[in-house]
Amino acid sequence: MRLAEIAASRSNCMKAGIGAVIAQGNRVLSTGYNGTPGGLLNCNQGGCKRCNGNPAQGKDLDKCVCLHAEESALLEAGRPATLGATLYTTHFPC
């Protein structure tokens, strides 16, 4: 869980810093944090219109381009590598 907390500190999301770790046995397969995908401006630099527009909770979800920490960790490792693994996250996964 400490690794997930460290990953969360890398988040560039305006709303919340969330981290995730995928592990199998004693081996860490990947880490991830929430924020904009590679190639886009960071959320805290104006990369996500929804986060920077400060809408009400549950509104304008289609405007958000941020990746969830769990998505980021899965994309980093790839599906085949994560079969049978365990995902740890700093927040309850959606």
Secondary structure, 3 states (H helix, E strand, C coil): CHHHHHHHCCCCCCCCCCEEEEEECCEEEEEEECECCCCCCCHHHCCCHHHHHCCCCCCCHHHCCCECHHHHHHHHHCHHHHCCCEEEECCCCC
